[in-house]
Amino acid sequence: MNTTVFSENLKKFRIAKNMTQEQVAEILCVNAQTVSRWECSSTMPDVMTLPVLAKLYGVTVDDLYKKHSVAYDNYAQRLSSVYEKSRDPEDFLRCVLEYKKLIKNGELSMSDKWNYATVHHFMLRHCKNVALEWYDKAIADGPNEDPHIYSRARALRADLMNELGKIDTVIAEQTEKCNQFPDNGMEWEYLIESYLIAGKYEDAFKIYEEAVKRFPESWRLYFHGGEIYEHMQKYDEAFYCWDKAGELGTDFYDEYYAKASCYDDMGEYEKASKIYQEIAEKLLADGYDEEAEMAKEESLRIKLKIK
């Protein structure tokens, strides 16, 4: 280890922070002579002090030993530069934790705000790419392995593509699949779902009317039919479709969630709250404790709206 570079960096970083040896000593609970000896290479700080020194000067421990390194305004900014280079999610988390400390103390500068936004922007890109990659891998396993997961993967992939402004691509691809496999009801379901995600309800309704004649035993078609009718404010038809979906057998009490949400939007809070309570009871009986708790919380949230 080059102790000269190390000691010179300690002095350089301290001066960059406009701090005296006395101020550093007070923070580290040592005397000023100790800090002076560190900067003169007479002695070295113990290993437990190094991370504290690094954070104080807005650098990493490795920076203390580098010939060419600069002091950042704070440690969070230094970690943001580390993440910008590595794009490692673990570096992102380290950076965010430091920024949260600054946010809690109300110590963010304009540069900090910009950096905090930037690291999340980079992480957003990373998460988007990872999500698409693994949705595609799940979908590639096919519906036979787990129809529910397969369906959710396709729906959420389409939802993500919509957020990315690419839902028309999904609709075009799904339309082609329906043309290629006209007897595959699942492809029709996903085409309707894609139109719904895009907010193209009239197009979704046209496909629904044709599809439900072809595949009258598909609960997902009736479920989507309910969603379409809800947007058309034809609530009797919507509830009929959801009830029909329930008769055919949904995956996870989907029809109950749809009806509860619709009642909530309609201002029928007592009915909505009651259905969420029913959902909670069913989930609890099935062993889904966390999901049951969320349904209970939703029931209570809606109940508070009742005057």
N, C-alpha and C positions, 0 to 999 in steps of 0.2 A: 504494500500500500504506500502511495506517495503522500507522506504526511505534510509536505510543503503545499501541495495542491489543496489538500483537505483544509489546512489552516488558513490558506489564502482565501478559499471559498467562504469559510465561516466569516471572515472579516468583510469580504465583498458583499455577501448576502445581508449581513447586519447593516452595513452602510446603505445598501439599496433600500432597506426598510426604514431608514432614518432613525435607527435605534442606537442607544449608547450601550457600552458594555454593562453599565449598571442596570439598565432597564432589562437587558437579556438575563442578567444574573438574578434579578428579582423574580422574573417569570419562572426561571428554572430552579429557584430556591438554592442558589449557590452564591458565592461572593464574586465581585467583579474581577478579582485577581485570578480566579479560576478561569473565567471567560478569556481573560487576557492571555493566560498560559496556553489555552487551546489555540488561540489565533497566532501564537508565536511558535507553535509546535513543541512547546516544552512538555506538555501533557496532552492526553487525549480524553475526550468525554467517554463515559462508560457506554456500553452498547444500548442500555435502556434509555439513554438520553438522546440518542441519534434520531429516533422518530419524532420526538418532541421538537428538537432543533429544526428538523426538516419542515415540519408543519408550520413552525413559527416563521420560517423564512420563505414559505411558499414554494418548496421544492420537494423532491423525493429524496430518500436516503441515498440512492445511487448518485443523485446530482451533487451530493457533497464531495464526491471523489472525482468528478469529471473536470477536465481542464476548461472546457467551454460549456458553461451552463449559466442560466440567469435566474434571478429571483422573480417569481410571479407575485401578483398582488396578494394572493392567498393560496393555500394548499389546494382548494377546490379547483382553481383555475389550472394549476399544474396537473391535476388529475384529469381535467378535461382534455388537456393536450396529449396526455398518455392515451386516453380512449380514442381521440381523433386519429392517432397513429395505429393503434392496435385493433380497434373496432371489436374488442373482446367484451362480451356482455358483463363479465366480472369487473372489468375496469369501469364500465358504465355505472354499475351499482356502487362501486367505491366512490366515484365522482359525485353521484346523486346524494349519497349519504352526507358527504361534506357540504354540499350545497344546502341540504335541508337544515344543517346546523346554522348556516348563515341566514337562511330564511327565518328560522325560529327566532334568531336574535335581531332580525331586522337590519342586517348588515350588507345587503346586496348593493353593489354599485351597478351602473349601467352596463359595464363590461361583464359583470357576473350574470346579469339577466340575459344578455346576449349569449353567453357561453352556456347557460343552463338550457336555453331554448335550443341551441345548436346540438348539444349532446343528445337531447331527446329527438331531434330531427333525424340525426344519424341512426339512432336506435330504432326509430319508426321505420326507416328504410330496411334495416336489418330484419325486424320482426315481420314486415310485409313479405319479404322474400322467403323467410323461413316458413311462415304460415302457408303461403302458396305451395311451397315445396312439399310440405307434409300433408296438406289437404290432398294433393295429387297422389301421394303415396298411399294414403288411406283409401282414396277412391279406386286406386289401381287394384286393391285387394278384392274389390267386387262386393255386391250386395249379399252374396250367399254366406259370407263369414259372419256378418252382423248387419242386418238390414237397417236397423235404427241408426247405427253409427255411420253407415254408408250414406243414408239420407241426410243426416246432419252435416256431414262433411261436404256434400254437394251444395246444400243450401247455404252454408256459411262461406264456402268458396265463392259462390255467386254474390253473396252480400259484400264480401271483401272486394271483388271485382267492381261492384257498383260504387263502393267508396273510392276506388281508383279511377272511376270514370270509364270503365270498360264493360259495363253491363250489356251494351249492344253486341259486343263480341260474343258474350255468353249466350244471348238470345239467338244470334245467328247460328252458333254451333249447335244449340239445342234444337232449333228448328230443323236443321239438317239431320240430326239424329232421329227426330220424329218421322221425317221423310224416309229415312233408311230403314227404320224399325217401327212401322206403323202399328204393329200388334204388341208393342212393348208399352204397357200402361205407365211404367215408371218414367219413361222418357217424356210422356205427355205431362205427368205430374211436375217434372222439373222445368218444363217449358212454361207452364202456368206460374210456377213459383218465381221463375226469372222475370216474367212480366210484372208480377206483384212487387218484387224487389225494386224494379225500375219505376214503379208507380204508374204503369200502363194498364189500368184496370179494364178499359174497354177491350183491349187485345186479349187480356187474360180471360175475360168473360166469354169471348167468342171461342177460344180454345176449350174452356171449361164445358160449354154447352155441347160441343162435339165429343169431347173426351168422356164425359160422364155417360153418354149413350153407349160408347164402346166398352167402357170398363165400369159397370154399375156396382162392382164389389170393391172398389178402391176407396178406402176411408180417407186417404190423403186428398183425392179429388174433391170429396165432399167438404173436407176441412178447408181447402183452398176456396171452394165455392162459398163457404161461409165468410171468408175474408173478403172476397169480392163483393158479396151482397152487403157486407158491413160498410164498405167504402161507398156503395151506392145508396146507403141509408135505407136499405130494405131489410129491416131487422128481423121480421118474421121469417123471411127466407133464410137469413143468416143462421138463426137459431135452429131452423129445421135441418140445415146442412150439418151443423155441428152435432146435433142429436143423432143424425144418420151416421156420421163418422164414428160417434161413440158406440152405436149399435154394432158397427162392423169391427170395432176394436182398434183404438189408437195405441200409440207406443207408451205414452207417459202422461195420461190424462190431458192430452192436448186440447180436447174439446172443452174441458172444464176451464182451463186457462183462458181460452178464447172467449168463452161466455162471460167469465169474470171481468176480463179486460173491457169487453164491449159494454157491460152494464156500468162499469166505472166511467167510461167515456160518455155514456148516456145520462149520467147523473143518478143512476139507480144504485146508490151506494149500499143500501142494506142488502140487496140481492148480490152485489159484487162481493161484499165482505163475507156473506154466508157461503158463497161458493169457494172462496179462498180458504175458509175454515174447513170445508169438506175436503178440499185438496190436501190440506195439512193432515187431516185424519187418515186419508188414504195413504199418503206417503209415509206417515209414521207406522201404519200397519205393515207397510212393505219394507220397513227398516231403513228408510231414507231420512235419517234424523235431521241433517243439515237442511235438506230441501224442505222438509216439513216446517222447520223453524222459519225459513224464509217466507213460506206461504202464510204462516201465522202472523208474521210481521206485516205482510201486505194486507192481510185482513184487518189488522188493527189500524194500519195507516189509513185505509179507506173508511173505517168506522168513525175516525175522527172528523171526517167530512160531513157526517150526518148531523144536521142541526136539530 
